Amino acid sequence: MGNSPSKLSPPYVLNCEKYTIYKEEHQPGELKAGIRLRFSENVKNTRLLRCIILGGGNRGQNYASYALDFPQLVKIVAIADPRLHVRKQFERLYHIPERMQFKDWLEIAALDKIADFVCICTPNTSHKQACVAFARKKYHILLEKPMATTKQDCIEIVKECKENKVMLTVCHVLRYYPPNKKIKELIDSGIIGDVVNIQHLEPIGFCHFAHNYVRGNFGNAIASCSSLLAKSCHDVDLILFWMSGQKGIDDRTSCVCTRVSSFGSLIHFKKENKPEGAGDRCYECSVVNSCPYSASRMYLDRAKSGHWGWPVSLVTDVEDIAVLTDRLQNGPYGRCVYACDNDVCDNQVVNFQFSGGQIATFSMVAFAKNDRDRKTRIFGTKGEISYVGGSHVKHYDFLTRNTKEYHCTAGLGDMTRMKGHSGADFHLMDSFVKAVMYNDPSYIQSGPDETLKSHMLVFAAEESRLKGKTLKVSSDWNWDS
């Protein structure tokens, strides 16, 4: 029971249908009944799955690392990435022969089927083409969010996956995040009655936003997509996850989103806010000591103190100050945040109205300390649920006037290196692996239909923002004002 699965020999498989450990603060050390981390033996159905990684960046490396922890379950058999040093890194870690290392994923798509599933972690704008190609080859697909950058591309991805009978999981890891799962459990238990209102905030973090959505790959809507889609399709999906199962216009129907409105803009990161005397690049800029967004402060100072992880690791994967300095002097991450080609919102709010009269509000803002402090309040007819970062979820009961606090952790210990999003990264990947292994999509928490719904609402929200109108949403994903 207590052994790490990475140390077990086949055919031991992690059973994580119910994985989250809940400790109620008033009962220290006690586990909620029936919710335990456990292992199960499944001799007949266990097999080694073969996996292809498309895009060996941060997310591709993350999902691939499952194979390092569970080599009896998954083997990485091919890598596609235009960067030679990335391909060689995968060769060292996963013993991938040179003939299975490709500069372009199109080269793999041209081959006969060589694996059970593919992890697509390529740039957002290539998701549709890659998904369609591999669905037609009958690969099951793990797809980094967002699904695609246009409404029609998302619809076509789902259509192709269904027609070819392959499983699709878009990486909405927040559904697997322990506090969010606890919130869903509390809602579904009826303990707060009917949900009336949801308020959800994502404070992206000033450093995170400047790195990814100003200097980085997601700063320009045409080159990538809106910041709402790139960063917060997670959160819109989470709202739908919590609302699923609530009553619609009458007790016989489930509620659906019927109207969407949104407001937002790029307020700060533009040329008119550039400090007087600042240059177009941060290295040796005259205002480096007074600018919180200085690349020297964000990257060089971190590296000099020994911190080579995110975001420094996305500027250079060589832990050398001279190399990092060169990248900042000549690369995109050394640009002044007020002299980039970014145009995505740094501040946005979205309002959703559901068929039962319920309302949900989502706010996304760049200007916060960090991105680990999402805040949620859910108001029901019998109680309230609140969450403010960390691992604690609180429930207030209107009848008893009592507050109960739950401490929610993933209970992973040292069994895996996939600790991102407090263990949610691991559980998303693990659930997908089990779905493929047992040909059972019920392991997947957000399949193609659920993901399509949330993405369509993101597109509706962005259209509402641009048009300045409230949109009526229909079941065929057409909308009008």
Summary of the structure (lengths in Angstrom):
residues: 481
radius of gyration: 22.9
end to end distance: 56.6
largest distance: 69.5
contacts: 1593
relative contact order: 0.16
helix: 36%
strand: 22%
